[in-house]
Amino acid sequence: MKILLVYAHPEPQSLNGSIKKFLINHLENKGHHVQVSDLYSMNWKPTLDIDDYPDRPANTRFNPSLDSQYAFEHNTQREDIALEQDKLRWADTVIFQFPLWWFSMPAILKGWFDRVYAYGFAYGVGEHSDHHWGDRYGEGIMAGKRAMLLVTTGGWPSHYSPRGINGPIEDILFPIEHGILYYPGFDVLPPFVIYHTSKIDEEKFLTICDQLGERLDTLWQTPPIAFRSQNTGMYTIPDLTLRADIAPEQAGFNTHIVK
Amino acid sequence: MKILLVYAHPEPQSLNGSIKKFLINHLENKGHHVQVSDLYSMNWKPTLDIDDYPDRPANTRFNPSLDSQYAFEHNTQREDIALEQDKLRWADTVIFQFPLWWFSMPAILKGWFDRVYAYGFAYGVGEHSDHHWGDRYGEGIMAGKRAMLLVTTGGWPSHYSPRGINGPIEDILFPIEHGILYYPGFDVLPPFVIYHTSKIDEEKFLTICDQLGERLDTLWQTPPIAFRSQNTGMYTIPDLTLRADIAPEQAGFNTHIVK
């Protein structure tokens, strides 16, 4: 398999750095091809701004969507953006590894999505009609590929449990897994979450590596999260609400997962 | 009142730019003091990295939490970070205005929180014991201050409704409102959300300004979202789950809001 690791942690000698090394070694030892986008070591530019589009039409207002579309369609994207898009096209599976900072990803990784996910590439694709509302949520350029989050957090499992004070981890990650990964078509595997990072000794680290190794060995067999696809009749178009007769008692994020 | 606007949009001649101008004029005309952190025009550095801490102890692993704590306690923070902390101390109310990009804030704003929210300032504060688990979720440096999100999105209201495909807007914003704003003590006002931004003509813009003006005129009267405070007996400590006898039928983000 061809696996892309998109990695966002500033210190190689950290837990994340050790996990990353384990992951790459493990996958390569099993014969997989691995590419790594180590955003900190690449000095990745996080801010989507007008400098991203040097060949944009003059004398027009900067519009992040339309300018990214123009550059994508005219092959005038900045090379750093185009290279990451190529890596996404190349990969069968993409793993996003990051520490949970303020219940989301570090800015450098958010800026990777902001910039690499151009209009025409990851969104704004496909027919918009009364039975199809763009190639998204189950369709799109990433269809047939898999993605998984690999996340570390200082909090305890109970803090992220169904009644834990931070909110359930599945709900915290939903806007990423559903809104960023499923949106352009990825099948999204359940996340691998490492909690209570301040208390990880050598023994615990080896246990984590064993568990992660199992997940890496079954990337292609693990059932993805059963998000509902947008254009297969379950949602009304164009208001894009779940049909009233499907799971009529449900509301919220879970509504969009087949149980 | 003293109001800080933290603003993250790259184009002054955009809907966001027009809303920002209206907001500042409106507040100043009512006699309020306004400071603006216009992150794009400030060329805000989004990436929290080792360069943020030039006076950190040598020959140690970089640890974003511990290094930010060291710099905060020894007054060796970078000036850009310290200035934003001063603005937060100064303000009575903070408004965060941004376009929803990939169901979250633009990277430049995420990086504002990653860097300004130092350990010892916005987290890692207060006693940790069997009845108090840090000054957070209702306590902290922002206690007594108010915060509000002002968000634009291309999606339609129905797409963000309880059964809309993107997930309910309240749940999408929960990790920001609860996990970033309530965490260090802000009272968080209901968000002001502008939907379907591609279809806003002059008339619709004036209606939005009227509605926003009302919200600005009642910043101090509007009841905040009734998030549950952590250290007042509702949560068990240290597992920080809501007590079994409170809202026993509930789970998920809503569990943490008094209805």
Chai-1 contact restraints between the chains, C-beta under 6 A:
chainA,res_idxA,chainB,res_idxB,connection_type,confidence,min_distance_angstrom,max_distance_angstrom,comment,restraint_id
A,P10,B,D49,contact,1.0,0.0,6.0,A-B,restraint_1
A,P10,B,F62,contact,1.0,0.0,6.0,A-B,restraint_2
A,E11,B,R61,contact,1.0,0.0,6.0,A-B,restraint_3
A,E11,B,F62,contact,1.0,0.0,6.0,A-B,restraint_4
A,Q13,B,R61,contact,1.0,0.0,6.0,A-B,restraint_5
A,P46,B,P46,contact,1.0,0.0,6.0,A-B,restraint_6
A,P46,B,T47,contact,1.0,0.0,6.0,A-B,restraint_7
A,P46,B,A107,contact,1.0,0.0,6.0,A-B,restraint_8
A,T47,B,P46,contact,1.0,0.0,6.0,A-B,restraint_9
A,T47,B,I108,contact,1.0,0.0,6.0,A-B,restraint_10
A,D49,B,P10,contact,1.0,0.0,6.0,A-B,restraint_11
A,R61,B,E11,contact,1.0,0.0,6.0,A-B,restraint_12
A,R61,B,Q13,contact,1.0,0.0,6.0,A-B,restraint_13
A,F62,B,P10,contact,1.0,0.0,6.0,A-B,restraint_14
A,F62,B,E11,contact,1.0,0.0,6.0,A-B,restraint_15
A,W101,B,D114,contact,1.0,0.0,6.0,A-B,restraint_16
A,W102,B,F113,contact,1.0,0.0,6.0,A-B,restraint_17
A,W102,B,I180,contact,1.0,0.0,6.0,A-B,restraint_18
A,F103,B,P175,contact,1.0,0.0,6.0,A-B,restraint_19
A,F103,B,G179,contact,1.0,0.0,6.0,A-B,restraint_20
A,S104,B,S104,contact,1.0,0.0,6.0,A-B,restraint_21
A,A107,B,P46,contact,1.0,0.0,6.0,A-B,restraint_22
A,A107,B,A107,contact,1.0,0.0,6.0,A-B,restraint_23
A,A107,B,K110,contact,1.0,0.0,6.0,A-B,restraint_24
A,A107,B,G111,contact,1.0,0.0,6.0,A-B,restraint_25
A,A107,B,D114,contact,1.0,0.0,6.0,A-B,restraint_26
A,I108,B,T47,contact,1.0,0.0,6.0,A-B,restraint_27
A,K110,B,A107,contact,1.0,0.0,6.0,A-B,restraint_28
A,K110,B,K110,contact,1.0,0.0,6.0,A-B,restraint_29
A,G111,B,A107,contact,1.0,0.0,6.0,A-B,restraint_30
A,F113,B,W102,contact,1.0,0.0,6.0,A-B,restraint_31
A,D114,B,W101,contact,1.0,0.0,6.0,A-B,restraint_32
A,D114,B,A107,contact,1.0,0.0,6.0,A-B,restraint_33
A,S158,B,D239,contact,1.0,0.0,6.0,A-B,restraint_34
A,S158,B,T241,contact,1.0,0.0,6.0,A-B,restraint_35
A,H159,B,L240,contact,1.0,0.0,6.0,A-B,restraint_36
A,S161,B,T241,contact,1.0,0.0,6.0,A-B,restraint_37
A,P162,B,A251,contact,1.0,0.0,6.0,A-B,restraint_38
A,R163,B,T241,contact,1.0,0.0,6.0,A-B,restraint_39
A,R163,B,L242,contact,1.0,0.0,6.0,A-B,restraint_40
A,R163,B,A251,contact,1.0,0.0,6.0,A-B,restraint_41
A,R163,B,T255,contact,1.0,0.0,6.0,A-B,restraint_42
A,G164,B,L240,contact,1.0,0.0,6.0,A-B,restraint_43
A,G164,B,T241,contact,1.0,0.0,6.0,A-B,restraint_44
A,I165,B,Q230,contact,1.0,0.0,6.0,A-B,restraint_45
A,I165,B,Y235,contact,1.0,0.0,6.0,A-B,restraint_46
A,I165,B,L240,contact,1.0,0.0,6.0,A-B,restraint_47
A,G167,B,F253,contact,1.0,0.0,6.0,A-B,restraint_48
A,P168,B,G252,contact,1.0,0.0,6.0,A-B,restraint_49
A,D171,B,G252,contact,1.0,0.0,6.0,A-B,restraint_50
A,D171,B,F253,contact,1.0,0.0,6.0,A-B,restraint_51
A,I172,B,P175,contact,1.0,0.0,6.0,A-B,restraint_52
A,P175,B,F103,contact,1.0,0.0,6.0,A-B,restraint_53
A,P175,B,I172,contact,1.0,0.0,6.0,A-B,restraint_54
A,G179,B,F103,contact,1.0,0.0,6.0,A-B,restraint_55
A,I180,B,W102,contact,1.0,0.0,6.0,A-B,restraint_56
A,Y235,B,I165,contact,1.0,0.0,6.0,A-B,restraint_57
A,D239,B,S158,contact,1.0,0.0,6.0,A-B,restraint_58
A,L240,B,H159,contact,1.0,0.0,6.0,A-B,restraint_59
A,L240,B,G164,contact,1.0,0.0,6.0,A-B,restraint_60
A,L240,B,I165,contact,1.0,0.0,6.0,A-B,restraint_61
A,T241,B,S158,contact,1.0,0.0,6.0,A-B,restraint_62
A,T241,B,R163,contact,1.0,0.0,6.0,A-B,restraint_63
A,T241,B,G164,contact,1.0,0.0,6.0,A-B,restraint_64
A,L242,B,R163,contact,1.0,0.0,6.0,A-B,restraint_65
A,A251,B,P162,contact,1.0,0.0,6.0,A-B,restraint_66
A,A251,B,R163,contact,1.0,0.0,6.0,A-B,restraint_67
A,G252,B,P168,contact,1.0,0.0,6.0,A-B,restraint_68
A,G252,B,D171,contact,1.0,0.0,6.0,A-B,restraint_69
A,F253,B,G167,contact,1.0,0.0,6.0,A-B,restraint_70
A,F253,B,D171,contact,1.0,0.0,6.0,A-B,restraint_71
A,T255,B,R163,contact,1.0,0.0,6.0,A-B,restraint_72
